[in-house]
């Protein structure tokens, strides 16, 4: 019996075998038909910092890194280096032509950049090489256009790095990619049909392509072009590297597509990507010029070419004040004089900037590493202070320290009413009615700001802390050190509601100090909302004149208010102000959309545009005698004179074709003045012939040249009068009108 019992070990082996067979069968069911052309290819790598767009004309240097940092500026569109998100997992596309490649990290990245609910869009196309043959297995990536701006610089480098990493994650989460099929065709699905996409393509066999702003539903062709690496080193004749320069290249068969790339490299090495072929390559250095141009054949494996600049000069030193204190942030600008001597072995281009600039570090040090020997004009500047002199530079390095009278140095200490230090204070220096631009130095303690480079004299210092009010301190600054302690007063706010004259459209509330200069900033004004409410501040506590301003220029109401610390509530009930609700129609009775309505009230003029219903509103107008007109294209309304009453009134205007002209100007001593014409008169007949518009009157005046006297039929305040004027003349201005 013992022999007939199953062995425990055999049973275990049998169970493992059955489980393995089940797993194998299950994996076969999940595997798509056909080979995976993109499996384990070098291009399937994570999105790296190289995928980030570079900032124009900006170089970033990382401590400990000797690799070149470049900023490409070419006439062609930006090239894509073929980078993409992490290892793909193939999934059959809806059309069965190309397997979709998805990022395995996309699930976690959805929290960073949520997908749009609209994923019905798709982009199709084909990838071909330079010979026109379809390219199988090319990686095509779609990324939303106009969404690649990098985060702004942050004072904390760790925070800036974290924001850049999040930015990379967002880009990775937003992009979609596929591999081209056997026929080179591809379809990228799951896109937002409402936006456009940038496409890039890269192939293992070599070559890249890129298209910008492709709309969903389009069918495109991506033509791969090969690129290779051009590298080398730029140095002085003594072997020391040049760290700032620009690489230029020009392919012989593409003379209209020159390329250049700005390089910042601590060891003088550079690497740029170019198309294979015969190229002309050269280097330019600001303040020096261009190197001799080299002709080189660049193959698919790339090429290396180095440049050496001989006969260069260098200049370094320290900028300090008259007491030998270093001047951080001072600038040194060199401008070559006309009679400078060019080195024999260096070719100079007039297009290269002749003026070069260096900024001093915290120890006042400056340095120019590459200059052409010769005579220079040197300008040392700090804030509004500057000094100029000349210097002669020979081959090799020249040490030259400069001294600058830095003028007034101002240390401002900001304190709250309780004596606490206040940080984040904005400061403006005003002198003789204009703002000065001193150099701000790093703060040495909380609540302190230091400025230097100011001309001694009388100043008005305006300052503002977040949550506080603009304040002003008048003072006289002397040469050397100046110390001021400025109080940051607790702020005042005023809020309330305006009532009494209809909807306050376009109404502005403004605070003007009873004594002193009105501050021209938004804190002392507020737009009154359509429900009549307002809130203005922060302002300094004190006595103010509160003004209501209509049409951005006419003061329609004033009152005196006293503001204390904190909120002051002041409701405003206006009297003797009116609001007009207007409706304007065309001759056929339809609404006059876009018609312009003008109301003349005393010496003030108000205007408004009609909406699509032909409606317009003119609010907060002083009650009194007024005139109202409207116009739209060739149509005009009759001028309506009436007494405007306080409160809200409705008014309708009907536009008609012009049947006269209105006098808008009478030249003193001219023929119109002699005839007795007045501004506002309506001329409807000239020498017995009807005047319907300006063109008619111009023609009749021209026809009457040589006649001693002609008649004018005039409507003046609904009373018809006849005047006489010399033929062929006028002496004034007029416009189309309706009577």
C-alpha positions as CSV (number, residue, x, y, z in Angstrom):
1,X,0.0,0.0,0.0
2,X,2.8,2.3,0.7
3,X,4.1,1.8,-2.8
4,X,0.7,2.8,-4.4
5,X,0.5,6.2,-2.6
6,X,1.5,9.2,-4.8
7,X,4.9,10.7,-3.9
8,X,4.6,14.2,-2.3
9,X,7.5,15.6,-4.3
10,X,6.1,14.2,-7.6
11,X,2.8,15.9,-6.9
12,X,4.5,19.2,-6.3
13,X,6.5,19.0,-9.5
14,X,3.3,18.2,-11.4
15,X,1.5,21.2,-10.0
16,X,4.4,23.5,-11.0
17,X,4.4,22.1,-14.5
18,X,0.7,22.7,-15.0
19,X,1.0,26.2,-13.6
20,X,3.9,27.0,-16.0
21,X,1.9,25.8,-19.0
22,X,-1.1,27.9,-18.0
23,X,1.0,31.0,-17.7
24,X,2.7,30.4,-21.1
25,X,-0.6,30.0,-22.8
26,X,-1.9,33.2,-21.2
27,X,1.1,35.2,-22.3
28,X,0.7,33.9,-25.9
29,X,-2.9,35.1,-25.9
30,X,-1.8,38.6,-24.9
31,X,1.1,38.9,-27.4
32,X,0.2,40.9,-30.5
33,X,0.8,39.4,-33.9
34,X,4.0,40.3,-35.7
35,X,7.4,41.3,-34.5
36,X,8.0,44.4,-32.4
37,X,10.1,46.7,-34.5
38,X,10.8,49.0,-31.6
39,X,11.8,46.5,-28.9
40,X,14.9,47.4,-27.0
41,X,16.0,50.1,-29.4
42,X,18.4,52.8,-28.3
43,X,15.8,55.6,-28.9
44,X,13.5,54.2,-26.2
45,X,14.9,56.3,-23.4
46,X,13.5,58.6,-20.8
47,X,12.8,62.2,-21.5
48,X,15.9,64.1,-20.4
49,X,17.0,67.7,-20.0
50,X,18.0,67.7,-23.6
51,X,14.3,67.6,-24.6
52,X,13.7,70.9,-22.9
53,X,13.6,74.0,-25.2
54,X,16.5,76.4,-24.5
55,X,16.0,80.0,-23.6
56,X,17.1,82.4,-26.2
57,X,20.5,84.1,-25.7
58,X,20.9,82.5,-22.2
59,X,23.6,80.2,-21.1
60,X,23.4,78.1,-17.9
61,X,26.5,76.8,-16.2
62,X,26.5,74.0,-13.7
63,X,29.3,73.7,-11.1
64,X,31.5,70.8,-11.8
65,X,30.3,70.3,-15.4
66,X,32.9,70.7,-18.2
67,X,30.5,70.0,-21.1
68,X,29.5,72.8,-23.3
69,X,26.1,74.5,-22.9
70,X,24.7,75.8,-26.2
71,X,22.0,78.1,-27.4
72,X,21.2,77.3,-31.0
73,X,20.1,80.1,-33.3
74,X,19.5,78.8,-36.9
75,X,17.3,79.9,-39.7
76,X,15.6,76.4,-39.7
77,X,13.0,75.0,-37.4
78,X,14.2,73.5,-34.1
79,X,15.5,70.0,-34.5
80,X,14.2,67.2,-32.3
81,X,16.8,64.8,-30.9
82,X,14.5,61.8,-31.0
83,X,14.2,61.5,-27.3
84,X,10.9,60.3,-25.8
85,X,9.4,58.8,-22.7
86,X,10.5,55.6,-21.0
87,X,10.4,52.0,-22.4
88,X,7.3,51.5,-24.5
89,X,4.7,48.8,-24.3
90,X,3.3,48.0,-27.7
91,X,-0.5,48.1,-28.2
92,X,-2.3,47.7,-31.5
93,X,-3.6,51.0,-32.9
94,X,-7.2,51.3,-33.9
95,X,-6.4,50.9,-37.6
96,X,-4.0,48.0,-37.0
97,X,-1.2,49.6,-38.9
98,X,1.1,50.8,-36.1
99,X,1.4,49.7,-32.5
100,X,0.9,52.5,-30.0
101,X,3.7,53.2,-27.6
102,X,2.7,54.3,-24.1
103,X,4.7,55.6,-21.2
104,X,4.5,53.2,-18.2
105,X,4.8,56.2,-15.9
106,X,1.8,57.9,-17.5
107,X,-0.6,56.6,-14.8
108,X,1.3,58.4,-12.1
109,X,1.8,61.5,-14.3
110,X,-1.9,62.0,-14.8
111,X,-2.0,63.9,-11.5
112,X,0.6,66.3,-12.9
113,X,-1.1,67.1,-16.2
114,X,-4.7,65.8,-16.3
115,X,-5.9,64.6,-19.7
116,X,-8.6,66.5,-21.6
117,X,-11.9,64.7,-21.8
118,X,-11.8,65.1,-25.6
119,X,-9.6,62.3,-27.0
120,X,-11.3,61.9,-30.3
121,X,-8.6,63.5,-32.4
122,X,-5.9,61.8,-34.4
123,X,-3.1,62.6,-36.8
124,X,-2.0,60.2,-39.6
125,X,0.9,60.3,-42.0
126,X,3.9,58.5,-43.4
127,X,7.7,58.6,-42.6
128,X,10.1,58.5,-45.5
129,X,13.9,58.9,-45.8
130,X,15.9,61.0,-48.1
131,X,15.4,58.7,-51.1
132,X,11.7,58.6,-50.7
133,X,11.5,55.1,-49.2
134,X,9.1,54.3,-46.4
135,X,10.8,54.0,-43.0
136,X,9.6,51.1,-40.8
137,X,9.8,51.4,-37.0
138,X,10.4,55.2,-36.9
139,X,9.3,56.7,-33.6
140,X,6.7,59.5,-34.1
141,X,5.9,61.7,-31.1
142,X,3.1,64.2,-30.8
143,X,3.2,67.0,-28.2
144,X,0.8,69.9,-27.7
145,X,2.0,73.0,-29.5
146,X,2.8,76.2,-27.6
147,X,3.0,74.4,-24.2
148,X,6.7,73.9,-23.8
149,X,7.7,77.1,-21.9
150,X,10.1,76.3,-19.1
151,X,9.3,77.4,-15.5
152,X,10.8,80.8,-14.5
153,X,14.0,81.0,-12.6
154,X,13.6,80.6,-8.8
155,X,15.8,82.1,-6.1
156,X,16.2,78.7,-4.6
157,X,18.1,76.4,-6.9
158,X,16.6,73.2,-5.4
159,X,13.1,74.6,-6.0
160,X,14.0,75.5,-9.5
161,X,15.3,72.0,-10.1
162,X,12.0,70.5,-8.7
163,X,9.9,72.7,-11.0
164,X,12.0,71.7,-14.0
165,X,11.5,68.0,-13.1
166,X,7.7,68.6,-12.8
167,X,7.9,70.4,-16.2
168,X,9.5,67.3,-17.7
169,X,6.8,65.1,-16.2
170,X,4.1,67.3,-17.7
171,X,5.7,67.1,-21.1
172,X,6.0,63.4,-20.9
173,X,2.3,63.0,-19.7
174,X,1.0,65.2,-22.5
175,X,2.8,63.5,-25.4
176,X,1.6,60.5,-27.5
177,X,3.8,58.3,-29.6
178,X,3.6,55.4,-32.1
179,X,6.0,53.5,-34.3
180,X,5.6,53.6,-38.1
181,X,4.4,50.3,-39.7
182,X,5.8,48.2,-42.6
183,X,4.6,50.8,-45.1
184,X,6.0,53.7,-43.1
185,X,2.5,54.9,-42.1
186,X,1.4,55.9,-38.6
187,X,-1.7,57.1,-36.8
188,X,-1.5,58.8,-33.4
189,X,-4.9,58.6,-31.7
190,X,-6.3,59.8,-28.4
191,X,-5.5,63.5,-29.1
192,X,-7.5,66.6,-28.2
193,X,-9.1,67.6,-31.4
194,X,-9.4,71.3,-30.3
195,X,-5.6,72.0,-30.2
196,X,-2.6,71.6,-32.6
197,X,0.4,69.4,-32.0
198,X,4.1,69.5,-32.8
199,X,5.4,66.2,-34.4
200,X,8.9,64.7,-34.3
201,X,10.2,61.5,-35.9
202,X,13.4,59.6,-35.5
203,X,14.6,56.3,-36.8
204,X,17.2,53.8,-35.5
205,X,18.9,53.8,-38.9
206,X,19.4,57.6,-38.5
207,X,17.7,60.8,-39.3
208,X,15.1,63.1,-37.7
209,X,12.2,65.2,-38.8
210,X,9.9,67.7,-37.2
211,X,6.6,69.5,-38.1
212,X,5.0,72.3,-36.0
213,X,1.4,73.1,-35.3
214,X,-0.3,70.1,-37.0
215,X,-4.0,70.0,-36.6
216,X,-6.0,66.9,-35.7
217,X,-7.4,65.1,-38.8
218,X,-4.4,66.1,-41.0
219,X,-2.4,63.6,-43.0
220,X,1.3,64.6,-43.1
221,X,4.7,63.5,-44.5
222,X,7.7,63.4,-42.2
223,X,10.9,63.5,-44.2
224,X,13.9,62.2,-42.2
225,X,17.1,64.1,-42.6
226,X,20.4,62.8,-41.2
227,X,22.4,64.7,-38.7
228,X,25.8,64.1,-37.3
229,X,28.1,65.6,-34.6
230,X,30.5,68.4,-35.3
231,X,32.8,68.9,-32.3
232,X,36.1,70.6,-31.5
233,X,37.9,73.0,-29.2
234,X,38.5,76.8,-29.3
235,X,41.5,78.1,-27.5
236,X,44.1,80.9,-27.4
237,X,47.6,80.4,-28.9
238,X,48.9,79.5,-25.5
239,X,46.5,76.7,-25.2
240,X,44.1,78.3,-22.7
241,X,40.5,77.7,-23.6
242,X,38.1,80.4,-24.7
243,X,34.9,79.9,-22.7
244,X,32.4,82.1,-24.6
245,X,32.1,82.0,-28.4
246,X,29.7,81.2,-31.2
247,X,30.1,78.3,-33.7
248,X,29.0,79.1,-37.3
249,X,28.5,76.6,-40.2
250,X,27.3,76.8,-43.8
251,X,26.7,73.7,-46.0
252,X,27.9,74.2,-49.5
253,X,24.6,73.1,-51.1
254,X,22.4,75.1,-48.7
255,X,23.9,78.6,-48.9
256,X,20.6,80.2,-47.7
257,X,20.5,78.1,-44.5
258,X,23.4,79.2,-42.3
259,X,23.5,78.0,-38.8
260,X,25.1,79.2,-35.6
261,X,25.1,78.2,-32.0
262,X,26.2,80.1,-28.9
263,X,28.5,78.1,-26.6
264,X,29.5,78.5,-22.9
265,X,32.1,75.9,-22.2
266,X,34.6,75.9,-19.3
267,X,37.2,73.8,-21.2
268,X,36.6,75.4,-24.6
269,X,35.0,72.3,-26.2
270,X,31.9,72.5,-28.3
271,X,29.5,70.0,-29.9
272,X,26.8,70.9,-32.4
273,X,24.5,68.8,-34.6
274,X,24.7,69.5,-38.4
275,X,23.7,67.7,-41.6
276,X,26.4,65.7,-43.4
277,X,28.1,67.3,-46.4
278,X,30.8,69.8,-47.2
279,X,30.7,72.7,-44.7
280,X,32.3,76.0,-44.1
281,X,33.0,76.3,-40.3
282,X,34.2,79.3,-38.3
283,X,34.2,80.8,-34.8
284,X,33.2,84.3,-33.7
285,X,34.1,85.9,-30.4
286,X,32.5,89.1,-29.2
287,X,35.1,91.9,-29.1
288,X,37.5,90.0,-31.3
289,X,35.9,89.0,-34.5
290,X,35.9,85.8,-36.6
291,X,38.5,83.1,-37.0
292,X,39.6,82.0,-40.5
293,X,37.0,79.9,-42.2
294,X,37.7,76.2,-42.6
295,X,36.3,73.9,-45.4
296,X,35.6,70.4,-44.1
297,X,33.7,67.3,-45.3
298,X,31.5,66.1,-42.5
299,X,30.5,62.4,-42.9
300,X,27.7,60.4,-41.2
301,X,30.0,59.7,-38.3
302,X,30.7,63.4,-37.7
303,X,33.9,65.4,-37.7
304,X,36.2,67.4,-35.4
305,X,37.7,70.8,-36.1
306,X,39.5,73.0,-33.6
307,X,40.3,76.7,-33.7
308,X,43.1,78.7,-32.2
309,X,43.1,82.5,-31.8
310,X,46.5,84.1,-31.7
311,X,47.5,87.6,-30.8
312,X,44.7,88.1,-28.3
313,X,44.6,90.4,-25.3
314,X,42.9,89.9,-22.0
315,X,41.9,92.5,-19.4
316,X,41.1,91.9,-15.7
317,X,40.9,93.9,-12.5
318,X,38.8,95.3,-9.7
319,X,36.4,98.3,-9.6
320,X,36.3,100.1,-6.3
321,X,35.1,103.4,-4.9
322,X,37.3,106.3,-3.8
323,X,37.7,104.6,-0.4
324,X,38.9,101.4,-1.9
325,X,35.7,99.5,-1.2
326,X,34.8,97.0,-4.0
327,X,31.8,97.9,-6.1
328,X,29.7,94.8,-6.8
329,X,27.4,95.0,-9.8
330,X,29.5,97.8,-11.4
331,X,29.8,97.4,-15.2
332,X,32.8,97.8,-17.4
333,X,32.1,98.5,-21.1
334,X,34.9,98.5,-23.7
335,X,34.5,100.2,-27.1
336,X,37.5,99.9,-29.5
337,X,38.8,103.2,-30.9
338,X,39.0,103.7,-34.6
339,X,42.8,103.4,-34.8
340,X,43.1,100.0,-33.0
341,X,45.5,97.6,-34.5
342,X,44.2,94.2,-35.7
343,X,46.2,91.1,-35.1
344,X,47.8,89.7,-38.2
345,X,46.4,86.2,-37.8
346,X,42.8,87.1,-36.9
347,X,40.2,88.1,-39.3
348,X,37.6,90.7,-38.0
349,X,34.1,91.2,-39.1
350,X,32.4,94.6,-38.8
351,X,29.1,92.8,-38.0
352,X,30.5,91.3,-34.8
353,X,29.6,93.6,-31.8
354,X,32.5,95.9,-31.1
355,X,31.2,96.9,-27.7
356,X,31.7,94.3,-24.9
357,X,30.5,94.4,-21.3
358,X,31.5,92.8,-18.1
359,X,29.8,93.0,-14.7
360,X,31.7,92.9,-11.4
361,X,31.2,90.1,-9.0
362,X,30.6,90.5,-5.2
363,X,34.4,91.4,-4.8
364,X,34.3,94.0,-7.5
365,X,36.2,91.8,-10.0
366,X,35.8,91.9,-13.7
367,X,37.4,90.0,-16.6
368,X,37.6,90.1,-20.4
369,X,39.2,86.9,-21.6
370,X,39.4,87.6,-25.4
371,X,40.0,91.1,-26.9
372,X,41.9,92.4,-29.9
373,X,45.0,94.4,-29.0
374,X,44.6,98.1,-29.5
375,X,43.2,101.2,-27.9
376,X,39.8,101.2,-26.1
377,X,37.4,103.6,-24.5
378,X,36.4,102.3,-21.1
379,X,33.2,103.3,-19.4
380,X,32.7,102.2,-15.8
381,X,29.1,102.6,-14.5
382,X,27.2,102.0,-11.3
383,X,23.6,103.2,-11.2
384,X,23.5,106.8,-12.5
385,X,27.2,107.3,-11.9
386,X,29.8,106.7,-14.6
387,X,33.3,107.6,-15.7
388,X,35.2,107.1,-19.0
389,X,38.8,106.8,-19.9
390,X,41.1,105.3,-22.5
391,X,43.3,102.2,-22.2
392,X,45.8,100.5,-24.6
393,X,45.9,96.7,-24.6
394,X,48.8,94.6,-25.8
395,X,48.9,90.9,-26.6
396,X,48.7,88.9,-23.4
397,X,46.9,89.7,-20.1
398,X,46.6,93.2,-18.7
399,X,45.8,93.9,-15.1
400,X,43.9,97.2,-14.6
401,X,42.0,98.4,-11.5
402,X,39.5,101.2,-11.8
403,X,38.2,103.7,-9.2
404,X,34.7,105.2,-9.5
405,X,33.1,107.9,-7.4
406,X,29.9,105.9,-6.5
407,X,28.1,109.0,-5.4
408,X,25.5,108.4,-2.7
409,X,25.0,105.1,-1.0
410,X,21.7,104.8,0.8
411,X,20.8,102.3,3.5
412,X,17.0,102.1,4.1
413,X,15.6,100.4,7.2
414,X,11.9,99.7,7.1
415,X,10.0,99.3,10.4
416,X,6.4,98.7,11.3
417,X,4.6,100.8,13.9
418,X,5.6,98.1,16.4
419,X,9.2,98.3,15.4
420,X,9.4,95.0,13.5
421,X,11.5,94.7,10.4
422,X,9.5,94.8,7.2
423,X,10.8,92.9,4.1
424,X,9.7,92.9,0.5
425,X,9.5,96.6,0.1
426,X,9.3,98.3,-3.3
427,X,11.3,101.5,-3.5
428,X,11.3,104.3,-6.2
429,X,13.8,107.2,-6.2
430,X,12.4,110.3,-7.8
431,X,14.7,113.3,-8.6
432,X,13.7,116.4,-10.6
433,X,10.5,114.7,-11.8
434,X,12.0,111.5,-13.1
435,X,12.7,108.1,-11.7
436,X,16.4,107.3,-11.0
437,X,17.8,103.7,-11.4
438,X,20.3,103.1,-8.6
439,X,22.1,99.7,-8.2
440,X,20.5,97.5,-5.5
441,X,23.0,95.6,-3.4
442,X,22.3,92.4,-1.5
443,X,20.5,92.9,1.9
444,X,22.7,92.3,4.9
445,X,19.9,92.0,7.5
446,X,16.0,91.7,7.5
447,X,14.1,94.9,6.7
448,X,17.1,96.6,5.1
449,X,17.6,97.6,1.5
450,X,20.9,99.1,0.2
451,X,21.2,101.3,-3.0
452,X,24.3,102.9,-4.5
453,X,25.2,104.8,-7.6
454,X,23.0,107.9,-6.9
455,X,23.8,111.4,-7.7
456,X,23.9,113.5,-4.5
457,X,20.9,115.9,-4.2
458,X,17.3,116.2,-3.3
459,X,15.1,113.1,-3.7
460,X,11.6,112.0,-3.1
461,X,11.7,108.3,-2.0
462,X,8.4,106.4,-2.6
463,X,8.1,103.0,-0.9
464,X,5.5,100.3,-0.6
465,X,5.3,97.1,1.4
466,X,2.9,94.2,0.5
467,X,-0.3,94.9,2.3
468,X,0.7,98.4,3.1
469,X,0.3,101.8,1.4
470,X,2.6,103.8,-0.8
471,X,4.4,106.4,1.3
472,X,6.8,109.2,0.4
473,X,9.9,110.5,2.2
474,X,11.6,113.7,0.9
475,X,15.3,113.8,1.7
476,X,18.7,115.2,0.6
477,X,21.3,112.6,-0.2
478,X,25.0,113.4,0.3
479,X,28.0,111.7,-1.2
480,X,29.0,108.6,0.7
481,X,26.8,106.8,3.2
482,X,23.2,107.8,4.0
483,X,21.1,106.0,6.6
484,X,17.3,106.4,6.7
485,X,14.7,104.6,8.9
486,X,11.3,104.6,7.2
487,X,8.1,103.7,8.9
488,X,5.6,101.4,7.1
489,X,2.3,102.7,8.3
490,X,-0.7,100.4,8.6
491,X,-2.9,100.8,5.6
492,X,-6.4,102.2,5.0
493,X,-9.1,100.9,2.7
494,X,-12.4,102.5,1.7
495,X,-15.4,100.5,0.5
496,X,-19.0,101.2,-0.1
497,X,-21.7,101.5,-2.8
498,X,-22.7,104.2,-5.2
499,X,-26.4,104.8,-5.7
500,X,-28.7,107.3,-7.3
501,X,-27.9,107.4,-11.0
502,X,-28.5,104.0,-12.6
503,X,-26.0,101.4,-13.5
504,X,-22.4,102.9,-13.0
505,X,-20.9,101.7,-16.2
506,X,-17.3,103.0,-16.8
507,X,-17.3,104.9,-13.4
508,X,-14.0,105.3,-11.6
509,X,-13.5,106.2,-7.9
510,X,-10.4,108.1,-7.1
511,X,-8.7,109.3,-3.9
512,X,-6.8,112.6,-3.9
513,X,-5.1,113.8,-0.7
514,X,-6.4,117.1,0.6
515,X,-2.8,118.3,0.8
516,X,0.2,117.1,-1.1
517,X,0.7,115.3,-4.4
518,X,-1.8,112.7,-5.6
519,X,-0.2,109.2,-5.9
520,X,-0.5,108.0,-9.5
521,X,-1.0,104.3,-8.8
522,X,-3.9,101.8,-8.8
523,X,-4.1,101.6,-5.0
524,X,-5.7,105.1,-4.8
525,X,-8.4,104.3,-7.4
526,X,-11.0,101.6,-8.0
527,X,-13.5,100.8,-10.8
528,X,-17.0,100.9,-9.5
529,X,-18.7,97.5,-10.3
530,X,-22.0,97.3,-12.1
531,X,-23.8,96.7,-8.8
532,X,-22.4,100.0,-7.5
533,X,-19.9,98.5,-5.0
534,X,-16.3,99.6,-4.8
535,X,-13.1,99.0,-2.7
536,X,-10.0,101.1,-3.0
537,X,-6.6,100.8,-1.1
538,X,-4.3,100.3,0.5
539,X,-3.8,104.0,1.2
540,X,-2.1,106.0,3.9
541,X,-4.5,107.1,6.7
542,X,-5.5,110.7,6.4
543,X,-7.9,113.2,4.8
544,X,-8.8,112.7,1.1
545,X,-11.1,114.1,-1.6
546,X,-13.1,111.3,-3.0
547,X,-13.9,111.8,-6.7
548,X,-16.2,109.9,-9.1
549,X,-14.8,110.1,-12.6
550,X,-17.0,109.2,-15.7
551,X,-15.6,108.4,-19.1
552,X,-12.1,108.3,-17.6
553,X,-11.8,112.1,-17.6
554,X,-14.9,113.9,-16.2
555,X,-15.2,114.4,-12.5
556,X,-18.9,114.2,-11.8
557,X,-19.0,114.0,-8.0
558,X,-16.7,114.9,-5.1
559,X,-16.8,114.6,-1.3
560,X,-14.3,114.8,1.6
561,X,-13.5,111.6,3.5
562,X,-11.2,110.7,6.4
563,X,-9.5,107.3,6.3
564,X,-8.3,105.6,9.5
565,X,-6.4,102.4,9.9
566,X,-8.2,99.4,8.4
567,X,-11.5,99.5,6.5
568,X,-13.7,102.6,6.2
569,X,-17.2,102.1,4.8
570,X,-18.6,105.1,2.9
571,X,-21.7,104.8,0.8
572,X,-22.3,107.5,-1.9
573,X,-25.8,108.7,-2.8
574,X,-25.3,110.9,-5.8
575,X,-27.8,113.6,-6.7
576,X,-28.3,115.6,-9.9
577,X,-26.7,112.9,-12.0
578,X,-28.4,111.1,-14.9
579,X,-28.1,107.9,-16.9
580,X,-29.4,107.6,-20.5
581,X,-30.6,104.2,-21.7
582,X,-30.5,104.6,-25.5
583,X,-31.9,102.6,-28.4
584,X,-30.8,103.4,-32.0
585,X,-32.4,102.0,-35.1
586,X,-31.6,102.1,-38.8
587,X,-33.9,103.6,-41.5
588,X,-35.4,100.1,-42.0
589,X,-36.2,99.8,-38.3
590,X,-33.4,97.2,-37.6
591,X,-31.1,97.7,-34.6
592,X,-28.1,99.9,-35.4
593,X,-25.4,97.6,-34.0
594,X,-22.1,99.5,-33.5
595,X,-23.6,102.9,-33.8
596,X,-21.8,105.7,-32.0
597,X,-23.8,107.9,-29.7
598,X,-22.5,111.3,-28.5
599,X,-23.9,113.4,-25.7
600,X,-22.7,117.0,-25.3
601,X,-23.4,118.3,-21.8
602,X,-22.0,121.7,-21.1
603,X,-18.3,121.6,-21.9
604,X,-18.1,117.9,-21.5
605,X,-18.7,115.3,-24.2
606,X,-19.7,111.6,-23.5
607,X,-19.9,108.8,-26.0
608,X,-20.9,105.1,-26.2
609,X,-21.2,102.3,-28.7
610,X,-24.4,100.4,-29.3
611,X,-24.4,96.6,-28.8
612,X,-25.9,94.1,-31.2
613,X,-29.4,95.1,-30.1
614,X,-28.7,98.7,-30.9
615,X,-28.7,99.6,-27.2
616,X,-26.2,101.8,-25.3
617,X,-25.9,103.5,-22.0
618,X,-24.3,106.7,-20.9
619,X,-24.1,106.9,-17.1
620,X,-23.4,109.5,-14.5
621,X,-23.8,112.7,-16.5
622,X,-24.6,116.0,-14.8
623,X,-28.2,117.0,-15.2
624,X,-28.8,120.0,-17.5
625,X,-29.1,121.2,-21.1
626,X,-27.7,118.5,-23.4
627,X,-27.5,117.6,-27.1
628,X,-27.6,114.1,-28.4
629,X,-26.6,112.6,-31.8
630,X,-25.9,109.2,-33.3
631,X,-24.2,107.9,-36.4
632,X,-23.5,104.6,-38.1
633,X,-21.7,104.4,-41.4
634,X,-23.4,106.9,-43.8
635,X,-26.4,107.3,-41.6
636,X,-27.0,110.1,-39.1
637,X,-29.6,111.1,-36.5
638,X,-31.1,114.5,-36.0
639,X,-29.5,116.5,-33.3
640,X,-31.8,116.4,-30.2
641,X,-31.6,119.2,-27.7
642,X,-33.3,118.6,-24.4
643,X,-33.0,119.1,-20.6
644,X,-31.4,116.1,-19.0
645,X,-33.0,115.3,-15.6
646,X,-31.4,113.3,-12.8
647,X,-32.1,109.6,-12.5
648,X,-32.4,107.2,-15.4
649,X,-34.1,108.1,-18.7
650,X,-34.9,106.2,-21.9
651,X,-34.3,107.7,-25.3
652,X,-34.7,106.4,-28.9
653,X,-32.9,107.7,-32.0
654,X,-33.6,107.0,-35.6
655,X,-30.9,107.1,-38.2
656,X,-31.5,108.5,-41.7
657,X,-29.6,109.2,-44.8
658,X,-28.0,112.7,-44.5
659,X,-30.0,115.6,-46.0
660,X,-27.8,118.6,-45.0
661,X,-24.5,119.5,-43.4
662,X,-23.7,120.7,-39.9
663,X,-21.2,123.5,-39.4
664,X,-18.4,122.2,-37.1
665,X,-16.0,125.0,-37.4
666,X,-16.0,128.7,-38.5
667,X,-12.7,130.3,-39.3
668,X,-12.4,133.7,-37.7
669,X,-12.3,136.4,-40.4
670,X,-13.2,133.9,-43.1
671,X,-16.1,134.1,-45.6
672,X,-18.3,131.9,-43.4
673,X,-17.7,134.2,-40.4
674,X,-18.4,137.3,-42.5
675,X,-21.6,135.6,-43.8
676,X,-22.8,135.1,-40.2
677,X,-22.6,131.3,-40.0
678,X,-22.3,129.7,-36.5
679,X,-21.1,126.3,-35.3
680,X,-24.2,124.0,-35.2
681,X,-26.0,125.6,-38.1
682,X,-27.5,123.2,-40.6
683,X,-27.0,124.2,-44.3
684,X,-29.6,122.5,-46.5
685,X,-29.4,124.7,-49.7
686,X,-26.7,126.5,-51.6
687,X,-27.7,129.2,-54.1
688,X,-31.1,127.5,-54.4
689,X,-29.8,124.0,-54.9
690,X,-30.3,121.2,-52.3
691,X,-27.4,120.3,-50.1
692,X,-27.7,116.6,-49.1
693,X,-24.1,115.9,-47.9
694,X,-20.5,117.2,-47.8
695,X,-19.8,116.1,-51.3
696,X,-22.7,118.0,-52.7
697,X,-21.7,121.2,-51.0
698,X,-18.1,120.8,-52.1
699,X,-19.3,120.5,-55.7
700,X,-21.6,123.5,-55.5
701,X,-18.9,125.7,-54.0
702,X,-16.5,124.7,-56.8
703,X,-19.1,125.5,-59.4
704,X,-19.8,129.0,-57.9
705,X,-16.2,130.3,-58.3
706,X,-16.2,133.8,-59.7
707,X,-19.7,134.7,-58.4
708,X,-19.7,137.7,-56.2
709,X,-22.5,136.4,-53.9
710,X,-24.5,133.2,-53.5
711,X,-27.2,132.3,-50.9
712,X,-27.1,129.8,-48.0
713,X,-30.3,128.4,-46.6
714,X,-29.6,127.6,-42.9
715,X,-31.6,125.9,-40.2
716,X,-30.6,127.5,-36.9
717,X,-32.4,126.0,-33.9
718,X,-35.4,125.1,-36.1
719,X,-35.6,128.6,-37.5
720,X,-34.8,129.0,-41.3
721,X,-32.6,132.0,-42.2
722,X,-30.9,132.9,-45.5
723,X,-27.3,134.2,-45.6
724,X,-25.1,135.5,-48.4
725,X,-21.5,134.4,-49.0
726,X,-18.9,134.9,-51.7
727,X,-19.0,132.2,-54.4
728,X,-16.3,129.6,-54.5
729,X,-15.2,130.2,-50.9
730,X,-16.2,129.0,-47.5
731,X,-13.7,129.3,-44.5
732,X,-14.8,126.6,-42.1
733,X,-15.6,122.9,-41.7
734,X,-18.8,120.8,-41.9
735,X,-20.0,117.3,-41.7
736,X,-23.0,115.2,-42.9
737,X,-26.2,115.7,-40.8
738,X,-29.9,115.2,-40.7
739,X,-32.5,118.0,-40.0
